[in-house]
Amino acid sequence: MIPDKLLAELRQHLVLRQVSSGIALLDAHAHLFASLDPAQPNAAALVCSVAQWVDIGYREPELIEQLLARFPERASAEICRFPLISCCALHRIALSAA
């Protein structure tokens, strides 16, 4: 499960430019990357958040490619399970990675 609190803390660290705290938080929750399932609540939001952190120096961009690979490539009935805003954000990340 991807806690709402984790996403809120990552957002807060990003806004306040607390890079080392955000990186430590991501490292403490890195196990979520290996078990990420697109059907999980907050899965798309986590990928979007991690993409922002990769943008400022957390790990390599390949991490985002690996996480995005778990999501369906095309809009389908399957992707409708995700919140619309998360789908839009994932699409934008995928386009920028291409």
N, C-alpha and C positions, 0 to 999 in steps of 0.2 A: 504494500500500500504506500502511496506517495502522499504524505501529510500536507494539508493546506498550510500548516505552520512552516514547513520547510520552504515552500514556495514564497511565502510572505517574508521569511527571514532572508532568503536569497535576494528578493526584490529590494528589501531594506538595505542590505549590505551594498548592493549595486548603486542605489540612489545616493547613499551616504559615502560612496567611494571607499568602503572598507574592504579593499580587495583581499588582503590576507585573511580576514575573518570569513569572507565568502568562499575563498578557496579551501580553507580548513573545513567549512561546513560541507562543501561538495565532496571533499576527500572522505569525510566521515560518513557520507551517504553514497559513496561510489558503488556499493553493492546493488543499489537500485538500477544502475546502468545495465548490469549483467542480467537482471531479472525483469527488465522493462517489457511490459506487454501493452500494446496499444489499447486493449480493452480496459485497462486499469483506469480508474478515475485519476485525473491529473497527469496522465502519461504525456499527452501532447504539450501541456503547460510546462512539464519538467524539461522536455526537449527544447522548448523555446527558451527557457531560462538558462539551461546549460549552453545553448548557442550564444547567448549574450555574454556569458562568462568566458567561453572559448574566444570570443571576439576581443576580450581584454587580457587574454593570456593564460587562461586555464586549459591545460592540455593542448592537444593538437586537433585541427579541424576534422581529422579522421573519426574522432569520437562522435561528432554530429552525424557524419555519414553512416556510421554503424547504427546509431540510434534511429535515424530516419529510415534506414533499410527495413526496420521492423514494421513500418506503417505501410498501408496499401498505397501503391503508386498513383492510382487513379481514383477519382471520386466514384463511389459505388454505394450500394446499400450498407455495406460494412462500415464505411467511413462516417455515415450519418449518426453513428453512435457517439461520435466525438462532438464536443461543443463547437459551434460554428466558428467562433473566434479562434479556437485552437487549430481548426482545420486551415483557416486563412493564414495563421502564423506559420504553420508547418509548410504550407505551400510556398510562402515567401522565402523561408529558410532553404527549402529544396531548390528553388530557382536560383538563389544566390550561391549555392554550393555547386551548381552545374557549370 
